[in-house]
Amino acid sequence: MADVEIDDLDKFVYGAEAIASILNLHKDGKPDTRRAYYACEKGYVDADKFGRIWRSTPRRLLQARPKAAA
């Protein structure tokens, strides 16, 4: 099996606070977890549930999402 290197953009981050930090969603100098959670729930960002916690990678979060079909 070939050695596969995983850079920092492909490592999972867990929770709305980490996702908010990557997306630069801040309120009063702190990560705005409410906005991050809403973005995940509505499908505005590429994230999935791992049990009860949202998770994604920075690469997935920073990619543009295609517009939903009308």
C-alpha positions as CSV (number, residue, x, y, z in Angstrom):
1,M,0.0,0.0,0.0
2,A,1.3,3.4,-0.9
3,D,2.0,6.0,1.8
4,V,-0.6,8.7,1.8
5,E,0.2,12.0,3.4
6,I,-2.7,13.9,4.9
7,D,-2.1,17.6,5.2
8,D,-3.8,19.9,7.7
9,L,-6.6,20.8,5.2
10,D,-7.7,17.2,5.1
11,K,-7.8,16.4,8.8
12,F,-11.2,16.4,10.4
13,V,-12.4,19.2,12.7
14,Y,-15.3,18.5,15.1
15,G,-18.0,20.7,16.4
16,A,-19.6,24.0,15.5
17,E,-16.9,26.0,17.3
18,A,-14.1,24.6,15.2
19,I,-16.2,25.0,12.0
20,A,-17.0,28.6,12.9
21,S,-13.3,29.4,13.4
22,I,-12.4,28.0,10.0
23,L,-15.2,29.9,8.3
24,N,-14.3,33.1,10.2
25,L,-17.7,33.4,11.8
26,H,-17.1,35.4,14.9
27,K,-19.3,37.4,17.2
28,D,-17.8,39.5,20.0
29,G,-14.4,38.0,19.3
30,K,-15.5,34.4,19.8
31,P,-16.5,31.8,17.3
32,D,-20.2,32.1,16.5
33,T,-21.3,28.5,17.0
34,R,-25.0,29.3,16.3
35,R,-24.3,30.6,12.8
36,A,-21.9,27.6,12.1
37,Y,-24.5,25.1,13.3
38,Y,-27.2,26.8,11.1
39,A,-24.9,26.7,8.1
40,C,-24.3,23.0,8.6
41,E,-28.0,22.2,9.2
42,K,-29.1,24.0,6.0
43,G,-26.3,22.5,3.9
44,Y,-24.6,25.8,3.2
45,V,-21.3,24.2,4.0
46,D,-20.0,20.7,3.3
47,A,-20.2,19.0,6.7
48,D,-21.7,15.8,8.0
49,K,-22.9,14.4,11.3
50,F,-20.6,12.1,13.3
51,G,-23.0,11.0,16.0
52,R,-24.4,14.2,17.4
53,I,-21.4,16.4,16.4
54,W,-20.9,18.1,13.1
55,R,-17.6,17.4,11.4
56,S,-15.8,18.3,8.2
57,T,-12.3,19.2,6.9
58,P,-11.0,22.7,6.3
59,R,-10.7,21.9,2.6
60,R,-14.4,20.9,2.3
61,L,-15.5,23.9,4.4
62,L,-13.6,26.4,2.3
63,Q,-14.7,25.1,-1.1
64,A,-17.7,26.8,-2.8
65,R,-20.9,24.8,-2.6
66,P,-23.0,24.4,-5.7
67,K,-26.4,26.2,-5.6
68,A,-29.3,24.0,-4.8
69,A,-31.8,23.2,-7.6
70,A,-35.0,25.3,-7.5
